[in-house]
Amino acid sequence: MKVEILSIGDELLIGQTVNTNATWLGQECSKIGLRVMHVTTISDDKSAIISAIDAAFLRCDIILVTGGLGPTKDDITKHTLCEYFDTELEIHLPTLQQIEGFFARRNRPMLESNIRQAELPQKCEILPNLNGTAAGMWFNHAGKVLISMPGVPYEMKGIMLDEVFPRLKQRFELKGIYHKTILTQGIGESFLAESIADWENEVRESGLELAYLPSPGLVKLRITSYEGISRKEEINAYFTVLKDRFPRYVFGEEEETLPQVIGALLRKEKLQIGTVESCTGGALAHSIMAITGASNYFSGSFLTYSNELKQRLVGVSETDLAKFGAVSKEVVEQMAANGREKLGVDVCVSTSGVAGPNGGTTQKPVGLVFIAIATADRTHSFQFQFGDERERNIQMTVLTALNLVRCELLGLIIEKK
């Protein structure tokens, strides 16, 4: 069944409020076999609402509307729906009683505007809202359905879980959509697509869908089956092929993070890790220690943003700093090797780069980053050229460093950059 999410609210259009409702609805709908085809955001405006409903009914079976059901005069959704479905408002006594109880339990006076929230369309099924005062409404229209709910997230979720999903399952023959996602780091979307073109063709020819989901430093690959969990093992087999083919890049599944992955490896091997950071400004250490239980494997960090602290805290050679500069292979390797000894850890990671947007030169442009890893056996460094934006460069450096640690711990062959 095809679904359109219709989000009403000027606050969404101007960016004052993030539309978390659409995200949650998309996730939950897919679990029961509802395919969200469109998400439309519109103003609290009568003509905009009517036009959006007309368009949605042409292309979808179910319309999920959120917002515009509050007690104030700018909330016009209920009145617009009455006009659209040729009906009138009337006091719905069970809803009025529920609203009265809502205010009584909170020892608050009930205003006339709150009473008006019990005025609901005659031609709809009322969906009780146990968490607020704006009831949901279910309209049947030419074999299709429009469901209107409040925009307050916890109220909308309550109505969907308690009322809407059970009714949809009962009315429509739904087959759950099954998704599986794997996570990659260190390979760009375009290069990844070229490298797995043969694999991708097989996936698509089998009737499964493949999506690339890139973000700074990461690319997720999601396979979707609209036949439900029956194809789970087939999807697992496809992803096993990728994991075996690209162990350097594939680091996890679903909601796993690199800090979680390396934390599990460090705990398993009973190893201690530390960091010596310059361009990342402590972000690498923070990402590691943010995981519950990190005290079992994370010892600490040196934040050496200045050359003076690089020398004084971790013993970087003044001569090498003058000769090669702070952003260099020679310096970053000393940061990692000396930091490992001073922190007393098994593995030490160091970062130094030109985060930007200023400070770049022809020889060392913005985005140039060196990362080094020191263990008892060796110290080696890697050179990267990221982008022009400071926060993005820091984020890319952290993710790349974490993945290099993962590869080091797993004994994967890493080509030096």
TASULMO-V502868 format. One record per pair of residues at least 4 apart in sequence whose C-alpha atoms are under 7 Angstrom apart, sorted by sequence separation. I is the first residue (numbers start at 0). J is the second residue. D is the distance in Angstrom with one decimal. If there is no record, write none. Layout:
# TASULMO-V502868
I:J:D
I:J:D
This chain:
# TASULMO-V502868
8:12:6.9
9:13:6.3
10:14:6.2
11:15:6.1
19:23:6.3
20:24:6.0
21:25:6.0
22:26:6.4
23:27:6.1
24:28:5.8
25:29:6.3
26:30:6.8
28:32:6.5
29:33:5.2
44:48:6.1
45:49:6.3
46:50:6.1
47:51:6.1
48:52:6.2
49:53:6.2
50:54:6.3
51:55:6.1
52:56:6.1
53:57:6.6
54:58:6.8
55:59:5.8
56:60:6.7
70:74:6.9
75:79:6.2
76:80:6.1
77:81:6.3
78:82:6.5
79:83:6.2
80:84:6.0
81:85:5.8
82:86:6.4
91:95:6.2
92:96:6.1
93:97:6.2
94:98:6.2
95:99:6.2
96:100:6.2
97:101:6.1
98:102:6.5
99:103:6.1
100:104:6.0
101:105:6.7
102:106:6.0
103:107:6.2
109:113:6.1
110:114:6.6
111:115:6.4
112:116:6.8
128:132:6.6
139:143:5.9
140:144:5.9
151:155:6.1
152:156:6.0
153:157:6.1
154:158:6.4
155:159:6.2
156:160:6.0
157:161:5.8
158:162:5.3
159:163:4.5
160:164:5.7
162:166:6.4
163:167:6.1
164:168:6.1
165:169:6.2
166:170:6.1
167:171:5.8
168:172:6.7
186:190:6.6
187:191:5.9
188:192:6.1
189:193:6.3
190:194:6.1
191:195:6.2
192:196:5.8
195:199:6.0
196:200:6.2
197:201:6.5
198:202:6.4
199:203:6.2
200:204:5.9
201:205:6.2
203:207:5.3
213:217:5.9
214:218:6.2
230:234:6.3
231:235:6.2
232:236:6.2
233:237:6.5
234:238:6.4
235:239:6.1
236:240:6.5
237:241:6.8
238:242:6.2
239:243:6.2
240:244:6.1
241:245:5.9
242:246:5.4
245:249:6.1
251:255:5.8
255:259:6.6
256:260:6.3
257:261:6.1
258:262:5.9
259:263:6.2
260:264:6.5
261:265:6.0
262:266:6.1
263:267:6.1
264:268:6.2
265:269:5.8
266:270:6.5
276:280:6.0
279:283:6.4
281:285:6.1
282:286:6.1
283:287:6.5
284:288:6.2
285:289:5.9
293:297:5.6
294:298:7.0
304:308:7.0
305:309:6.4
306:310:6.4
307:311:6.1
308:312:5.4
309:313:5.6
310:314:4.5
316:320:6.3
317:321:6.2
318:322:6.1
319:323:5.6
320:324:4.6
323:327:6.1
326:330:7.0
327:331:6.2
328:332:6.1
329:333:6.5
330:334:6.2
331:335:6.4
332:336:6.1
333:337:5.6
334:338:5.6
335:339:6.0
336:340:6.8
337:341:6.2
338:342:5.8
339:343:5.8
340:344:6.8
355:359:6.9
359:363:5.7
360:364:4.9
363:367:6.3
373:377:5.9
374:378:6.3
388:392:6.1
389:393:6.3
390:394:6.2
391:395:6.0
392:396:6.1
393:397:6.2
394:398:6.3
395:399:6.0
396:400:6.0
397:401:6.2
398:402:6.3
399:403:6.2
400:404:6.3
401:405:6.3
402:406:6.2
403:407:6.1
404:408:6.1
405:409:6.2
406:410:6.1
407:411:6.3
10:15:5.0
11:16:5.1
28:33:4.9
29:34:5.9
42:47:6.6
69:74:5.5
81:86:4.9
102:107:5.2
128:133:6.5
139:144:4.8
149:154:6.6
150:155:6.3
158:163:6.4
159:164:5.7
168:173:6.3
186:191:6.2
202:207:5.8
203:208:5.8
213:218:4.2
265:270:5.1
276:281:6.2
288:293:5.1
303:308:5.2
309:314:6.4
310:315:4.5
320:325:5.6
325:330:6.0
339:344:5.3
353:358:6.6
359:364:4.2
373:378:4.2
406:411:5.1
10:16:5.5
11:17:6.2
28:34:6.8
41:47:6.5
68:74:5.5
81:87:5.7
102:108:6.5
128:134:5.0
138:144:5.7
139:145:6.6
149:155:5.7
203:209:6.9
212:218:5.6
213:219:6.1
224:230:6.8
265:271:6.9
287:293:6.9
303:309:5.2
309:315:5.6
310:316:6.4
339:345:6.8
353:359:6.4
359:365:4.6
372:378:5.7
373:379:6.7
386:392:6.3
11:18:6.3
55:62:6.8
67:74:4.4
102:109:6.2
127:134:5.3
128:135:6.7
138:145:5.1
148:155:5.8
211:218:6.8
212:219:4.8
242:249:5.8
310:317:6.5
339:346:6.4
358:365:6.9
371:378:6.9
372:379:5.7
385:392:6.1
67:75:6.0
68:76:6.1
126:134:5.8
127:135:6.3
137:145:6.0
138:146:6.2
211:219:5.9
212:220:6.2
339:347:5.0
371:379:5.6
372:380:6.4
67:76:5.0
68:77:6.4
125:134:6.7
126:135:4.5
137:146:4.6
211:220:5.0
288:297:6.6
338:347:6.5
356:365:6.5
371:380:4.0
25:35:6.2
125:135:6.0
126:136:5.6
136:146:5.6
137:147:6.6
210:220:5.8
211:221:6.7
274:284:6.2
320:330:6.6
355:365:5.2
370:380:5.5
371:381:6.2
125:136:5.0
136:147:5.1
209:220:7.0
210:221:5.2
319:330:6.8
354:365:6.0
355:366:6.8
369:380:6.7
370:381:5.3
124:136:5.8
125:137:6.4
135:147:5.5
136:148:6.7
209:221:5.7
210:222:6.6
335:347:5.4
353:365:5.1
354:366:5.6
369:381:5.6
370:382:6.6
123:136:6.0
124:137:4.9
135:148:4.5
209:222:4.6
335:348:5.5
353:366:5.5
369:382:4.6
123:137:5.4
124:138:6.7
134:148:7.0
135:149:6.9
208:222:5.5
209:223:6.5
335:349:5.0
352:366:7.0
353:367:5.6
368:382:5.9
369:383:6.4
123:138:5.0
207:222:6.6
208:223:5.0
315:330:6.6
334:349:6.0
352:367:5.5
353:368:6.4
368:383:5.2
116:132:6.8
133:149:6.2
207:223:5.9
208:224:6.7
284:300:6.5
352:368:4.0
367:383:5.8
368:384:6.3
4:21:6.6
116:133:6.1
207:224:5.4
351:368:5.8
352:369:6.0
367:384:4.6
315:333:5.8
331:349:6.1
351:369:5.4
366:384:5.3
367:385:6.3
95:114:6.7
306:325:6.9
315:334:6.4
331:350:6.4
350:369:5.9
351:370:6.7
366:385:4.5
331:351:6.3
350:370:4.7
366:386:4.9
281:302:6.2
313:334:6.2
349:370:5.6
350:371:6.7
365:386:7.0
366:387:5.8
95:117:5.0
280:302:6.4
349:371:5.2
365:387:5.8
94:117:5.5
131:154:6.3
135:158:7.0
314:337:6.6
348:371:5.7
349:372:6.6
43:67:6.7
130:154:5.4
272:296:6.1
273:297:6.0
313:337:5.6
348:372:4.6
188:213:6.6
271:296:4.5
272:297:5.1
273:298:5.6
274:299:6.8
275:300:5.6
276:301:6.3
277:302:6.2
313:338:5.6
326:351:5.4
347:372:5.7
348:373:6.5
91:117:5.6
128:154:6.6
270:296:6.1
271:297:5.7
272:298:6.1
273:299:5.2
274:300:4.7
275:301:4.7
276:302:5.0
277:303:5.3
278:304:7.0
325:351:6.9
326:352:5.2
347:373:5.2
366:392:6.2
90:117:5.5
91:118:6.0
271:298:6.4
273:300:5.5
274:301:6.4
275:302:5.9
276:303:5.9
277:304:4.5
346:373:5.7
347:374:6.8
12:40:7.0
90:118:4.3
91:119:6.2
258:286:6.3
275:303:6.9
346:374:4.9
89:118:4.9
90:119:6.3
258:287:5.3
266:295:6.9
345:374:5.8
88:118:5.5
89:119:5.5
128:158:6.0
188:218:6.3
266:296:6.2
345:375:6.6
370:400:6.5
2:33:6.5
43:74:6.8
88:119:4.9
89:120:6.3
127:158:7.0
185:216:6.7
259:290:6.5
262:293:6.9
265:296:6.2
356:387:6.1
1:33:6.2
2:34:5.8
3:35:5.8
43:75:6.7
88:120:4.4
89:121:6.4
126:158:6.8
184:216:6.0
258:290:6.9
355:387:6.4
356:388:6.1
0:33:5.2
1:34:5.0
2:35:4.5
3:36:5.9
4:37:6.3
5:38:6.0
6:39:6.1
7:40:5.9
8:41:6.3
9:42:4.9
87:120:5.4
88:121:6.0
184:217:4.8
355:388:6.4
356:389:5.8
0:34:6.0
1:35:5.9
2:36:5.8
3:37:4.8
4:38:4.7
5:39:4.9
6:40:4.6
7:41:5.1
8:42:5.1
9:43:6.3
45:79:6.1
86:120:6.2
87:121:5.9
98:132:5.5
183:217:5.7
184:218:6.5
339:373:6.7
355:389:5.0
381:415:5.6
382:416:5.1
1:36:6.2
3:38:5.8
4:39:6.2
5:40:6.0
6:41:6.3
7:42:5.7
8:43:5.4
86:121:6.1
183:218:5.3
354:389:5.0
380:415:7.0
381:416:4.9
7:43:6.0
86:122:6.0
126:162:6.3
182:218:6.2
183:219:6.1
335:371:6.0
182:219:4.6
335:372:5.9
336:373:5.2
181:219:5.8
182:220:6.5
331:369:6.5
335:373:5.4
354:392:5.8
81:120:6.0
180:219:6.5
181:220:5.4
331:370:6.5
332:371:5.4
354:393:6.6
180:220:5.5
181:221:6.6
331:371:5.9
180:221:4.2
328:369:6.4
70:112:5.4
179:221:5.6
180:222:6.5
327:369:6.5
336:378:6.4
70:113:6.0
178:221:6.7
179:222:5.5
326:369:6.7
178:222:5.8
179:223:6.7
178:223:4.6
70:116:6.3
177:223:5.7
178:224:6.5
332:378:6.5
177:224:5.1
332:379:6.6
176:224:5.9
177:225:6.5
332:380:6.2
176:225:4.8
176:226:6.4
177:227:4.9
175:226:7.0
176:227:4.7
177:228:5.5
3:55:6.4
174:226:6.5
175:227:4.7
328:380:6.3
174:227:6.0
3:59:6.2
2:59:5.4
5:62:6.9
1:59:4.9
2:60:6.0
3:61:6.4
4:62:5.9
5:63:5.9
6:64:5.9
7:65:6.1
8:66:6.3
1:60:5.3
2:61:4.8
3:62:4.9
4:63:4.8
5:64:4.7
6:65:5.1
7:66:5.0
8:67:6.7
275:334:6.2
0:60:6.2
1:61:6.4
2:62:5.8
3:63:6.3
4:64:6.1
5:65:6.4
6:66:6.3
7:67:6.1
275:335:6.4
186:248:6.7
185:248:5.9
275:338:6.3
69:133:6.6
184:248:5.1
68:133:6.1
183:248:5.0
184:249:6.7
183:249:4.4
182:249:5.7
183:250:5.8
182:250:5.9
182:251:5.2
273:342:6.8
181:251:5.9
182:252:5.6
181:252:4.2
273:344:6.3
279:350:6.7
180:252:5.7
181:253:6.0
272:344:5.4
278:350:6.3
180:253:5.1
271:344:5.0
272:345:6.0
273:346:6.5
274:347:5.3
275:348:6.3
276:349:5.4
277:350:5.7
278:351:5.0
179:253:6.8
271:345:5.2
272:346:4.8
273:347:4.9
274:348:4.8
275:349:4.6
276:350:5.0
277:351:5.0
278:352:5.3
270:345:5.9
271:346:6.4
272:347:5.6
273:348:6.6
274:349:5.7
275:350:6.8
276:351:6.7
278:353:6.7
278:354:6.1
68:149:5.4
61:143:6.0
62:144:6.3
63:145:6.1
64:146:5.9
65:147:6.0
66:148:6.5
67:149:6.7
60:143:5.1
61:144:4.9
62:145:4.6
63:146:5.1
64:147:4.6
65:148:4.9
66:149:4.8
67:150:7.0
60:144:6.5
61:145:5.8
62:146:6.2
63:147:6.2
64:148:6.0
65:149:5.4
66:150:3.8
65:150:4.8
279:393:5.4
283:397:5.2
282:397:6.9
20:152:6.0
32:173:5.4
31:173:6.5
32:174:4.8
31:174:6.4
32:175:3.8
258:401:6.9
31:175:4.3
32:176:4.7
257:401:6.3
261:405:5.6
30:175:5.5
31:176:6.4
257:402:6.7
29:175:6.8
30:176:5.7
29:176:5.4
247:406:6.4
247:411:6.8
215:391:6.7
216:395:5.0
215:395:6.3
216:398:6.3
185:399:6.4
184:402:6.9
